[in-house]
Amino acid sequence: MSLFSYQDNDSTFVGLANFLNILLARDWPVFSPLSFYTTLGVTILWTVANVTLHVGIGVALAMLLSEPWLKMRVRRAASLLSGHRPVARGQQRVENRETG
């Protein structure tokens, strides 16, 4: 599909022209929100921000849990909380079944 051009229910083979249009920004200006390069920049920014935040939070938690007195408290709390599971609150239906 990407190697064809579709107009008025007709398909025409265009080869790699669709990819060249995207890379050379022929359809949209480079700084348009619909441009390939704007989308690529936002994706790279999003990835860098997420990796930085997740690694930072992970390292901070690892450093916090390296303290022996805090590690015991967290383990104790985790073991107590692991036994408590949320109960689904909903209307329970009781169906009367005839026994024959």
Helices and strands as residue ranges (DSSP letters): E 4-7, E 10-13, H 17-23, H 36-65, H 68-82
